[in-house]
Amino acid sequence: MVTLDVRPQLLDALSALRDRVASVRLPLPLPGAPRARQTRAELLAQLDDYLVPRLKAPEAPMLAVVGGSTGAGKSTLVNSLVGRQVSEAGVLRPTTRTPVLVCHPDDHHWFAGMRILPDLMRVWVPHGEEEAVSAKNRLRDRDRDRDRGRGGHGSGHAGSGPGPGGHATREMRIETVSTLPRGLAILDAPDIDSLVVENRTLAAQLICAADVWVMVTTASRYADAVPWHLLRTAKQYKATLVTVLDRVPHQVLAEVSRQYGALLTRAGLGDVPRFTVPELPESAGGGGLLPASAVAPLAAWLAHHAQDPAARQYAVGRTALGALDSLARRMPELASAVASQHAAAVRLTSAVEDAYKREGKRVRNRLDQGAVLAGDALTRWRGYPLDTSADELLDSLAESLAALLQCAVAAADERIAASWRREPAAGAVPLPTPDKEAAERIGMAVRRWRRVLEELAEEEVAQLDRQPAPDPDGVAALLVAALLGGKRARPAGEKLAERIGAQAALRLRDRGTELVGDHLDQVLRAERDRRLAPLEALEVSPEPQAELIAALSVLQKER
């Protein structure tokens, strides 16, 4: 006997696990990332649509979801099971866009709320009056219009319609039928191989919300890959599974049934209940209901498992516990994907940090070698003070320093780009390219730094007890030349000491050296942070991996 343990601690652990899964971000295009994103989506759907609501309300009606390929006759089968045309079927493909859930009127309240499938808006059509017929016709016409490509040319959302702000709203239509046994609900899902991506996604979501998976195939398509993928998934999840071989011609019924059974046995699904529905005149076009005798065995199986306590407990408990057991396999896979994302983000980040750290060291070495005092700046220095003013010397030194920093930033970006090209994960962020605004940003930063040094020189001159007082601009020019010129500017330090004294010159150079170092760090750090900003915006961190494993550990302990 399969039983469900619905202790509050288990529900709390399951809800915590769900929150951890929801917090996972997988933005980097790594190998395996698409599969990991799909796993995350499937986990969330199964937790939100099935596990949590089922464990919270084990007494809720048993939900059987009818799924299958295009043209398998799912809607006709559902209509025949309930004895009334509740799901629109036809020759247009894909036919089922708005999923239809059928239940007994006494069970309506279980599905009218958001207990399961909370992201689907409920649509309920009452029966027995002209208004009901008119409403159903409108729903039918709307779905057919979408199939023909009208109304946005088939935007793709199953049951989609204009919602708030013009966004599509997915719907689930609820039908109540008094002939359906209490405690049983049947849901007609979209085609699992629909040409519309959103329909396929919704079909998979609905099937994962089922207590019983009813997989429908036909005599001509029972070996297709897509249905078998779902059959194997059901086996993997240990879900309660039923198969229906539909529209089988009488002359080959025994042979096709035997071959299908052999395939199921070979796949380890030989014990799965199988039902065969022969090809009948009512099967063509989806216009009528199949005779009750054609679906009686399946209807009896569903009614028995919905109403017999032991059979129901087995069917519902098997699927729920199978889904719980599958978490022990799927959660570590998701955690591993999170770890890979973080490792890749660390590599991308390290490439940026290493490149700028390397260029920072190179800039300091170049300063020591007097690289700034070159070109126009060197010419100005040699002409100072006879042919060059202090202001002109400061301008040329500032321009030379800005050029050195711009070259450093460009070299760092080239190094980053070369490293990122070897990383598949870099596809999520733009490669560093020549930044036209970088020159302006660096130029402004250098001008601000120059002004700070000029103010520092003014303060030092103001404290001197010398008459006449040295020119602050001249002091600033000598200070900057001494700080940036390296060995070439040794005379600048000597002239500075002559003008303001050895102690004042030493004090001024010490403070200036500190300011130069801080300035270089600030400029390069600012540019580095700009390159890191797109990565940081992705919010890839190691915490979700540990949180997933911890949440799974707590859940397994409560199990």
C-alpha positions in Angstrom: 0.0 0.0 0.0 1.4 3.4 -1.0 0.5 6.1 1.6 1.1 9.8 1.7 2.7 11.4 4.7 1.4 15.0 4.8 2.9 16.2 8.1 3.2 20.0 8.3 7.0 19.7 8.5 7.1 17.9 5.2 5.0 20.6 3.5 7.2 23.4 5.0 10.3 21.6 3.7 8.7 21.2 0.3 7.7 24.9 0.2 11.2 26.0 1.2 12.6 23.8 -1.6 10.3 25.4 -4.1 11.5 28.8 -3.1 15.1 27.8 -3.5 14.3 26.5 -7.0 12.5 29.7 -7.9 15.6 31.7 -6.9 17.9 29.9 -9.3 19.3 32.0 -12.2 21.0 30.4 -15.2 21.8 33.3 -17.5 25.1 32.1 -18.9 25.0 30.1 -22.2 27.0 27.1 -21.0 26.7 23.7 -22.4 23.8 22.0 -20.6 22.3 25.3 -19.5 19.2 25.0 -21.7 18.5 21.6 -20.2 19.1 23.0 -16.7 16.6 25.8 -17.4 14.1 23.3 -18.5 14.7 21.2 -15.4 14.1 24.3 -13.3 10.9 25.1 -15.1 9.7 21.5 -14.8 10.5 21.4 -11.1 8.6 24.6 -10.5 5.6 23.5 -12.5 5.5 20.1 -10.7 5.9 21.6 -7.3 3.3 24.4 -7.9 0.9 22.4 -10.0 1.0 19.1 -8.3 3.2 18.2 -5.3 2.4 21.0 -3.0 -1.3 21.2 -3.7 -1.7 17.4 -3.6 0.1 17.0 -0.3 -1.9 20.0 1.1 -5.2 18.4 0.0 -4.8 14.6 -0.3 -8.6 14.3 -0.4 -9.0 16.5 -3.5 -10.4 14.7 -6.6 -8.0 12.5 -8.6 -6.9 14.3 -11.8 -6.4 12.3 -15.0 -4.7 14.3 -17.7 -5.3 13.0 -21.3 -2.2 13.7 -23.4 -1.0 12.7 -26.8 0.1 13.6 -30.3 -1.8 15.7 -32.8 -4.8 13.8 -34.2 -4.6 11.0 -31.6 -8.3 11.6 -30.8 -7.8 12.9 -27.2 -10.8 15.3 -27.3 -13.1 12.7 -28.8 -12.0 10.3 -26.1 -12.6 12.8 -23.4 -16.1 13.7 -24.8 -16.9 10.0 -25.0 -15.8 9.3 -21.4 -18.1 12.0 -20.0 -20.9 11.4 -22.5 -21.1 14.9 -23.8 -19.1 17.1 -26.2 -17.2 19.3 -23.8 -13.9 19.6 -25.7 -13.8 20.9 -29.2 -12.3 18.4 -31.7 -11.9 18.6 -35.4 -9.7 18.2 -38.5 -7.9 21.5 -37.9 -4.5 21.1 -36.3 -3.6 21.9 -33.6 -7.2 21.5 -32.4 -6.9 21.8 -28.6 -5.5 25.1 -27.5 -7.6 25.9 -24.4 -7.3 22.9 -22.0 -10.6 21.7 -20.8 -11.1 20.2 -17.3 -14.2 18.2 -16.6 -15.4 17.3 -13.2 -18.6 16.5 -11.2 -20.6 19.6 -10.2 -19.9 18.8 -6.5 -16.2 18.9 -7.2 -16.2 22.2 -9.1 -14.9 24.2 -6.1 -11.7 22.1 -6.1 -10.7 23.5 -9.5 -12.4 26.9 -9.6 -9.8 28.3 -7.3 -6.0 28.5 -7.8 -5.2 25.3 -5.9 -3.6 23.7 -9.0 -2.3 25.4 -12.2 -2.4 28.9 -10.6 -1.1 30.6 -13.7 -4.2 29.5 -15.8 -7.2 31.8 -15.7 -10.4 29.8 -15.1 -13.3 30.0 -17.6 -16.5 28.3 -16.6 -19.4 27.9 -19.0 -22.8 27.1 -17.4 -25.1 24.7 -19.2 -28.8 24.3 -19.8 -29.6 27.7 -21.4 -29.1 29.5 -24.7 -26.5 31.7 -23.0 -24.4 28.6 -22.4 -24.6 27.5 -26.0 -23.7 30.9 -27.2 -20.7 31.1 -24.9 -19.5 27.7 -26.0 -19.9 28.7 -29.7 -17.8 31.8 -29.1 -15.1 29.7 -27.5 -15.1 27.3 -30.4 -15.1 30.1 -33.0 -12.2 31.8 -31.2 -10.1 28.7 -31.2 -10.8 28.0 -34.8 -10.0 31.6 -35.8 -6.6 31.1 -34.1 -6.0 27.9 -35.9 -6.6 29.7 -39.2 -4.0 32.3 -38.2 -6.4 35.1 -37.4 -6.2 37.3 -34.3 -2.5 37.9 -34.2 -1.7 35.0 -36.6 -1.7 32.4 -33.9 0.3 34.0 -31.2 0.8 30.6 -29.7 -0.5 30.9 -26.1 -2.7 28.0 -25.3 -6.1 29.6 -24.7 -4.5 32.9 -25.1 -6.5 36.1 -25.2 -5.9 39.7 -24.5 -5.1 40.2 -20.9 -4.1 43.3 -18.8 -1.8 45.5 -20.7 -2.3 43.6 -23.9 -0.4 40.5 -22.8 -1.8 37.1 -23.6 -3.7 35.3 -20.8 -3.7 31.5 -20.7 -7.0 29.9 -19.8 -8.4 26.6 -18.6 -12.0 26.0 -19.3 -13.9 24.1 -16.6 -16.9 21.9 -17.4 -19.1 20.1 -14.9 -20.9 16.9 -15.9 -23.1 15.1 -13.4 -22.5 11.7 -15.1 -18.8 11.8 -14.2 -18.1 10.1 -10.9 -17.4 12.2 -7.9 -13.7 12.4 -7.0 -12.6 12.2 -10.6 -11.5 15.0 -12.9 -10.4 14.6 -16.5 -8.3 17.2 -18.3 -7.9 17.4 -22.1 -4.4 18.8 -22.8 -3.0 20.4 -25.9 -1.0 18.3 -28.3 2.4 17.3 -27.0 3.8 17.7 -30.6 2.0 20.9 -31.4 3.5 23.2 -34.0 3.0 26.0 -31.4 5.8 26.0 -28.8 3.6 27.4 -26.1 1.1 24.6 -26.6 3.8 22.0 -26.2 5.0 23.7 -23.1 1.5 23.8 -21.6 0.9 20.2 -22.5 4.0 19.1 -20.6 3.0 21.4 -17.6 -0.5 19.9 -17.5 0.7 16.3 -17.7 3.0 17.0 -14.8 0.0 18.2 -12.8 -1.7 14.9 -13.1 -2.3 12.1 -10.6 -2.9 9.8 -13.6 -1.2 10.2 -17.0 -3.4 8.9 -19.8 -1.3 8.8 -22.9 -3.1 8.4 -26.2 -1.6 7.3 -29.4 -2.9 5.7 -32.6 -2.3 2.6 -34.7 -0.3 4.6 -37.2 1.8 6.6 -34.7 2.4 4.3 -31.7 6.1 4.1 -32.4 6.7 7.9 -32.8 9.5 9.4 -30.6 7.5 12.1 -28.9 4.9 9.9 -27.2 7.6 7.5 -26.1 9.6 10.4 -24.5 6.6 11.1 -22.3 6.1 7.4 -21.5 9.7 7.1 -20.4 9.3 10.3 -18.4 6.3 8.8 -16.6 8.3 5.7 -15.9 11.2 7.8 -14.6 8.9 9.7 -12.3 7.1 6.5 -11.3 3.8 8.2 -12.2 0.6 6.2 -12.4 0.3 5.7 -16.2 -2.4 4.4 -18.5 -2.0 4.1 -22.3 -4.7 4.2 -24.9 -4.2 2.8 -28.4 -6.8 4.7 -30.4 -8.3 4.5 -33.8 -7.1 0.9 -34.5 -8.7 -0.6 -37.7 -10.5 -3.9 -36.8 -8.5 -6.0 -39.3 -5.2 -5.2 -37.6 -6.4 -4.7 -34.1 -4.9 -7.8 -32.6 -1.5 -7.4 -34.4 -1.1 -3.7 -33.6 -2.1 -4.3 -30.0 0.5 -7.1 -29.8 3.3 -5.1 -31.3 2.5 -2.1 -29.0 2.5 -4.3 -26.0 5.9 -5.7 -27.0 7.3 -2.2 -27.3 6.0 -1.3 -23.8 7.4 -4.5 -22.3 10.8 -3.8 -24.0 10.7 -0.3 -22.4 10.0 -1.7 -18.9 6.3 -0.6 -19.1 4.7 -4.0 -19.6 2.6 -3.7 -16.4 1.1 -0.4 -17.5 -2.7 -0.7 -18.1 -3.5 -0.7 -21.8 -6.8 0.1 -23.5 -7.6 -0.2 -27.2 -10.2 1.8 -29.0 -11.2 0.5 -32.4 -11.5 2.8 -35.4 -15.2 3.7 -35.7 -17.2 6.1 -38.0 -17.5 8.5 -35.0 -13.7 8.7 -34.8 -13.4 10.5 -38.1 -13.5 14.3 -37.9 -14.2 14.4 -34.2 -17.8 15.3 -34.8 -19.5 12.7 -32.6 -19.2 10.6 -29.5 -17.8 7.1 -29.5 -20.2 4.4 -28.3 -20.1 3.9 -24.6 -18.9 0.3 -25.1 -15.8 1.6 -26.9 -14.5 3.5 -23.8 -16.2 1.5 -21.1 -13.0 -0.4 -19.9 -11.1 2.9 -19.5 -14.1 4.7 -17.9 -14.4 1.8 -15.4 -10.7 1.9 -14.6 -10.8 5.6 -13.9 -14.0 5.4 -11.9 -12.6 2.5 -9.8 -9.4 4.3 -9.0 -11.2 7.5 -8.1 -13.8 5.9 -5.8 -12.2 2.8 -4.3 -10.1 4.1 -1.3 -7.4 1.5 -1.8 -7.1 1.9 -5.5 -7.2 5.7 -5.2 -4.6 5.8 -2.5 -2.3 3.7 -4.7 -2.8 5.7 -7.9 -2.4 9.1 -6.2 0.3 8.0 -3.7 2.4 6.4 -6.4 2.5 9.5 -8.5 3.1 11.9 -5.6 5.8 9.8 -4.0 7.4 9.2 -7.4 7.6 12.9 -7.9 9.1 13.4 -4.5 11.7 10.6 -5.1 12.6 12.3 -8.4 13.7 15.4 -6.6 16.7 13.5 -5.1 18.0 13.1 -8.7 16.9 16.3 -10.3 17.9 18.8 -7.6 21.6 17.8 -7.5 21.6 18.2 -11.3 20.2 21.7 -11.0 22.7 22.5 -8.2 25.5 21.3 -10.4 24.3 23.6 -13.2 24.3 26.5 -10.7 27.8 25.7 -9.7 28.9 25.6 -13.3 27.3 29.0 -13.8 29.1 30.5 -10.8 32.5 29.0 -11.9 32.1 30.5 -15.3 31.1 33.8 -13.9 34.2 33.7 -11.7 36.4 33.0 -14.7 34.9 35.9 -16.6 35.3 38.2 -13.6 38.9 37.0 -13.0 39.8 37.8 -16.6 38.6 41.4 -16.1 40.3 41.8 -12.7 43.6 40.2 -13.9 43.7 42.3 -17.0 43.3 45.6 -15.1 45.6 44.5 -12.3 48.2 43.8 -14.9 47.8 47.1 -16.7 47.9 48.9 -13.3 51.3 47.5 -12.6 52.4 48.4 -16.1 51.3 52.0 -15.8 53.2 52.4 -12.5 56.3 50.9 -14.2 55.9 53.3 -17.1 55.6 56.2 -14.7 58.8 55.2 -13.0 60.5 55.1 -16.4 59.3 58.6 -17.2 56.9 57.6 -19.9 54.6 60.6 -19.2 57.5 63.0 -19.8 57.8 62.3 -23.5 56.7 63.8 -26.7 55.1 67.2 -26.3 55.3 67.0 -22.5 59.1 66.5 -22.8 59.4 69.5 -25.2 57.4 71.6 -22.8 59.6 70.6 -19.9 62.8 71.4 -21.7 61.4 74.8 -22.6 60.2 75.6 -19.0 60.2 78.3 -17.7 61.7 80.3 -20.6 59.6 79.2 -23.5 56.8 77.4 -21.7 54.5 78.6 -19.0 53.6 76.6 -15.9 50.0 76.2 -17.2 51.2 74.9 -20.6 53.5 72.4 -18.8 50.6 71.2 -16.6 48.4 70.8 -19.7 50.9 68.7 -21.6 51.7 66.5 -18.5 47.9 66.0 -17.9 47.3 65.1 -21.6 50.3 62.6 -21.5 49.0 60.9 -18.4 45.5 60.7 -19.8 46.9 59.1 -23.0 48.9 56.6 -20.9 45.8 55.6 -19.0 43.7 55.4 -22.2 46.3 53.0 -23.7 46.2 50.9 -20.5 42.4 50.6 -20.6 42.5 49.7 -24.3 45.1 47.0 -23.7 43.1 45.6 -20.7 40.0 45.5 -22.9 41.8 43.6 -25.6 43.2 41.1 -23.1 39.7 40.6 -21.7 38.1 40.2 -25.1 40.7 37.6 -26.1 40.1 35.7 -22.8 36.3 35.9 -23.1 36.3 34.6 -26.7 37.6 31.3 -25.2 34.6 31.2 -22.8 31.2 30.0 -24.0 29.7 31.8 -21.0 30.8 35.2 -22.4 27.9 35.0 -24.9 25.6 36.5 -22.2 27.6 39.7 -21.9 29.0 42.1 -24.6 32.7 41.8 -25.4 34.7 44.9 -24.4 35.0 47.1 -27.5 36.8 50.5 -28.0 34.9 52.9 -25.8 34.7 56.4 -27.3 33.6 57.8 -24.0 36.5 56.3 -22.1 38.8 59.1 -23.3 36.5 61.7 -22.0 36.0 60.0 -18.7 39.7 59.6 -18.2 40.4 63.1 -19.3 37.9 64.5 -16.8 39.4 62.4 -14.0 42.9 63.6 -14.8 41.8 67.2 -14.8 40.2 66.8 -11.4 43.4 65.2 -10.1 45.4 68.1 -11.5 43.2 70.6 -9.7 43.7 68.7 -6.4 47.5 69.0 -6.9 47.2 72.7 -7.7 45.2 73.2 -4.5 47.8 71.2 -2.6 50.6 73.4 -3.9 48.6 76.6 -3.1 48.1 75.4 0.5 51.8 74.6 0.9 52.8 78.0 -0.5 50.4 79.7 1.8 52.1 78.2 4.8 55.6 79.3 3.8 57.3 82.1 5.6 59.2 83.4 2.5 59.2 86.7 0.8 58.5 87.0 -2.0 56.3 83.9 -1.9 56.9 81.4 -4.7 54.4 81.3 -7.6 51.8 78.5 -6.7 51.4 77.6 -10.4 55.1 77.2 -10.8 55.3 75.0 -7.6 52.4 72.9 -9.0 54.1 72.5 -12.4 57.4 71.3 -10.7 55.5 69.0 -8.4 53.6 67.3 -11.2 56.8 67.0 -13.3 58.6 65.4 -10.4 55.7 63.0 -9.7 55.2 61.9 -13.3 58.6 62.3 -14.9 60.5 59.5 -13.3 64.3 59.8 -13.6 64.0 62.3 -16.4 62.4 64.8 -14.0 65.0 64.6 -11.2 65.9 68.3 -11.8 62.2 69.1 -11.1 62.5 67.8 -7.6 65.7 69.8 -7.0 64.1 73.0 -8.3 61.0 72.4 -6.1 63.3 72.1 -3.0 65.1 75.3 -4.0 61.8 77.2 -4.2 59.9 76.0 -1.1 62.6 74.3 1.0 63.7 70.7 1.3 61.2 69.8 4.1 58.2 71.4 2.4 59.2 69.8 -1.0 59.5 66.3 0.7 56.2 66.8 2.4 54.5 67.9 -0.8 56.0 65.1 -2.8 54.9 62.5 -0.3 51.3 63.7 -0.4 51.4 64.0 -4.1 52.8 60.5 -4.6 49.9 59.2 -2.5 47.4 61.2 -4.6 48.9 59.8 -7.8 48.6 56.3 -6.6 45.0 56.8 -5.5 44.2 58.5 -8.8 45.5 55.7 -10.9 43.7 53.1 -8.8 40.4 55.1 -9.0 40.6 55.5 -12.8 41.4 51.9 -13.6 39.0 50.6 -11.0 36.2 52.7 -12.5 36.8 51.3 -15.9 37.2 47.8 -14.6 33.8 48.1 -12.8 32.2 49.3 -16.0 33.3 46.0 -17.7 32.1 44.0 -14.7 28.7 45.7 -14.5 27.0 43.5 -17.1 28.3 40.4 -15.3 27.1 41.6 -11.9 23.7 42.4 -13.4 23.2 38.7 -14.1 23.4 38.0 -10.3 25.3 34.7 -10.6 26.3 33.7 -7.1 27.3 30.5 -5.3 24.6 30.7 -2.7 21.8 29.0 -4.6 23.8 25.8 -5.0 24.3 25.4 -1.2 20.7 26.5 -0.6 19.4 23.9 -3.0 21.4 21.1 -1.4 20.4 22.2 2.1 16.7 22.4 1.2 16.9 18.9 -0.4 18.6 17.6 2.7 15.9 19.0 5.0 13.2 17.5 2.7 14.8 14.1 2.7 15.1 14.2 6.5 11.4 15.0 6.8 10.6 12.1 4.4 
